[in-house]
Amino acid sequence: MDLTHDYTPPKKTTKAYKNQEFLNSPCSRTFRVMCEMIEPRERFKALNIQNTIVMFGSARMIPLSEAKKNLKALEGKLKNKKATKKQLVEIIKARAAVKRGKYYDDSRKLAKELALWNKTIKDEDKKFHICSGGGPGIMEAANRGAYDAKEKSVGLGISLPFEQGNNKYIPKELSLEFHYFFIRKYWFLYMAKAIIVFPGGFGTMDEMFEVLTLSQTEKTKKIVPMVLYGSEFWNDILNFDKFVEWGTVSPEDLDLFKIIDGVDEAKDYVTRELTEHYL
């Protein structure tokens, strides 16, 4: 038990569980962790959310049409003019956004297709709900796809100082916000029956490799098919064969995931795996 002096007792009579200063103090961290474990569990039980298809990736992606519009506007401003260093940086970023934009669109389409497939499952206890990290980018696209299909989806948000809150396509009762990354990761994997990873940054890599490690070490016994969507990105960013060449992973470890291009192929693979192992 941490007995360091980090709490000033109140000068009035109050119940401990109503004392916000105490509950938000470092000495109550254990209780806050427990809350993030227990409250979502009760919420999911009440709403009969038992199985999820987790989709995550970069929070920085926007729809392709929007990215093209932004780039065109920037280029229009610079027509026949010499660009400043700042403007050149903006152009580079805008072109990168166009390159990434297809993944936002594909995430939305794939989520919609999977949500429509989910509607065909009659047993409510066996349904697979789209689940994202709750925020913008790929996460927004995933929840938006389920919204397009008129299906409920889950958003496991995280409090960050530099990103917007949960996106508007998540039902309020399934829009959660976590403080602790490790509890959020627990809920990502606990109900997951399939995982689809879109291009992303450090956070995406962190989530992906953690799941791969748990599967590789058999810390999770369930079968969780994993799709890495977009061979152009994954083959450019990571050389998985080199892991085997250097002997740091076994050849069969590369069977823990499948790199796929295209919404139809991804949908067919995921639904086939889910049907075989869970339906």
N, C-alpha and C positions, 0 to 999 in steps of 0.2 A: 504493500500500500504506500502511495506517495503521500508523505506527511509534510512536505515543504509548505511554507507559508504562501499560499496563493489565493486566499479567500478572506474577506473581511466580514465577520458575522453581522447580521442586521441588528438594528437597535429597536426593533419592534417584534412582537410575537407573530410568527408566521409559520405555516406548514412548509416543510422542506421541499415538497414537490411543487409548491407554488412560488418558490423563491427563484426568480429568474437569474439573479446574480450568481447564486450557487450553481444552478443548472448549466450556466454558460461559462463557469470557471474551469480551469485546468483540472481541478480535482474531481470534476464530474464527467471527464472525458469517457470513462467506461460506460456510464449510463447513456451518453449520446450515441456511442457505438452500438449499444444494445437496441436503442430506439430505431436506428437505421437498419438493423437486422429484423426486428419484430414488426414494426409498422408496415413495411412493404409486404411482408408475409401475410398479414391479416387482410391487407387490401387486395392482394391477389386471390386469396381464398374467397373473399366476399364476392369478387367479380369473376370467379372461375377461370383464372388465367393459370394454366398448368404447363403449357408447352409454348416455346417461342422459336421463331426464326430470327436470329440476331443479325442485323445489318449495320455495319459501321464503316467509317472512312473519314476523309478530310472534312473539317468544318468550314473550309474556305471555298468550297465549290458553289457555283451558281448555275442556273439553267443556261444551256448553250445559247439560246436566243438573246438572253440578257447580256451574256458575255460579249457576243458579237456586236450588239447595240452599243455597249460601252466602248469597245475598241473603235468602232466606226466614228463615234463622237469624238474620241481623242484624236484620231487621225485627221478628222475634219478640221479640228482647231489648229493643227500643225501644217495644214496644206500650204505649200509654198513658203513656209517659215522654217527657220533654223531652231531646232528643239533645244531646250536647256537640258542640263544633266538630270534635273528632277523630272522633266517631261519624258525623257528617254526611259527612265526607270518606270514611270507609269505605263508607258507603251509596252515594255517588256512584261510587266505584271498583267496587263490586259490581254496580251497574246497568250500568256500562260493560262489565263482564265478561260480563254476560248479552247485551248487544248484540253483542259480539264472538263469543260462543260458537258461533254457527251456522257460523262460518268454520273453527273447529277441526273440527267434525263434517263439514263439506263437504270439507275437505282430506283427512280420513281416508277418506271414501267415494270421492272421486275417485282417490286413490292406489290404493285397492283395485281399482276398476274398471280402471284402467290396468294394474295388475299382472296382473289376470286376463286382459286382452287380450294382454299380453306372453307369457303362457303358451301362446297359440295360435301364436306364431311358432316355427317348427320349426328354423330356422337359428340356432344358438347365437351365431354371430358378429354377428347382426343384432338381437339382443334389446335392449330398452330398459329399463333398470333405474331405479327410483325413486331419486332422490338428494336429500338434504336437507342443511341446515346442522348436523344432528346433535343440536341441543339440544332444549329444551322447546317448547311452543306449537305453532305450525303445523308446525315441523320434526318434532316428535314425532308429530303426527297423520299426516304423510306416511309416515314409516317404519312407523307402526302400521298404516296401511292396507295397505301391502305385506305386513306380517307377517300381517294377517288373511287375505290371499290366499295365504299360505304361499310367498311369493316373497322372495328376498334383496333388500336395498336398501343404499344407501350413505349414510353419515353423515360429512360433512366438518365436524367440530367445530372450535371455536376456544377457546383458553384465555382466560377472562375472570375477573376477580376477583369478579363479582357475580352469576354465573349458574351453575346446576348443570352437570355434565358431560354427556356424550352420553347420549341416552335409551336405554332398555333394549330397544327394538324393532329395533335394528340388530345384525346378526350381528357378533360380536367381530372377525372378520377384516376386516370392511368398516367398522369404526368407527375413524375417524382423528381425531387431535387436532392442530391446527396452532397454531403460535406466531405466524406471520406472515400477516396478513390478505391481502397481495397474492399469496402463493402459494396460499392457499386459494381466492381468486377465480380464479386460473388453472385450478385443477382443477375448479371449478364449470363454467367455460365450455368447457374443452378437450374434454370428452366429451359436452357437452350437445347434444341434438338437438331439444329443446323445453324451454321455461321457463314455469312457472306461478307468478305472483306473487300472493300473498294480502295482505290489508291488513297493514301493518306500520309501523315507525318509521323512524328515520334509517338504520339498517343496511339495511333493506329497500329504501329509496329509493336508497341508495348502490349496491347491487348492480344494481338495475333500470336506473338511468340509465347505469351503466358498460356494461352489455350493449347498451343502446340506442345509446350513443355508438360502440361498436365496430362495430355493424351499420350505423349511419348513415355512418360514415367508411370502411366496407368494409375495416376491419382484420381482420374475420373474414369469409371468403368464403362459408362454409357457410350454408345456410338454417336459421334457428332460430326457429320460430314461438313467439311470446310471448303468453301469456294474462295479462291483469290481471283477477283474479277478484273480482267484487263491485262492480257499478256504483255502488251507494249510497256506498261508501267512496271509490272513485277519483274520481267526479264531484264529491264533496264536498271532497276534499283537493286535487285538481289540476284546473285548467282547461286542458286540453291545447289547446283551440282558441285560447286567448290566445297561446300560443307562435307559432302561425301568424299571428294578427292583428298581433302585434308584429314579425313578420318574422324571428324568431330561429331558426325551423325552417321547412322547406318543407312544403307540404300533404302531399306523399307520405311524409314522415317519420312521419306518424301512422298509416301502414299497417304500420309495424314491429311493432305490437301490436294486440291485439283485446280489448276489454272484454267479459267474458262473465259471465252469471249462470246458475247451475245446473250441477249435476254432469254431467248427461247432455249438455248442449250443449258443455261444456268437453271432455268425453271424446271426443265425436264430432269436434270440431274438431281436437284434437291427434292422434287416431289417423288421421284423414283426411290431415292434413298429413304425418305421419310415413310413412304408406303411400305417398303420392305421391312424396315426395322421397327416401326411403331404402329402401323395400321394392319 
